């Protein structure tokens, strides 16, 4: 297939260059893509992928670990709030609509609900770990327990779809399995957290 580079003055793009491809002896194919000439570029032709690859940052492992730690911290702080009703004291004179009407003849001790005890003896996760460490000083406790290492080789999964992955993002170190997952990763995930 022969290629011709011609000036087309009959078009709206006067002075622009188009590609004409000879399909056979009787037919020509006119490409609508406008060419950048070598004079306009000031250099030889090169791949667009190579230009994009030069712009990408490659992070070292320390920076990647710092990014991952900050991302986890921001996820843990997401929607973190104290219970707004924890410190409210109910007024004894206010009507209680959930109480059942009982006969006034006998005096019974009121049964307290499980919710009452949950609120009264509520503890945070750190308090539970501390209590476990105080009560169970000998192993196994929360701080000393660990699973044995696996006899099977490590399996690596795609960060986008969850299938087995073979490739690693050079910028952030995330794993991906195919070009479409890499495109999704680049568009929505790669370096979206603050570095």
Helices and strands as residue ranges (DSSP letters): E 3-7, E 17-22, E 28-30, H 38-41, H 48-55, H 61-77, H 114-120, H 125-135, E 167-168, E 175-176, H 179-188
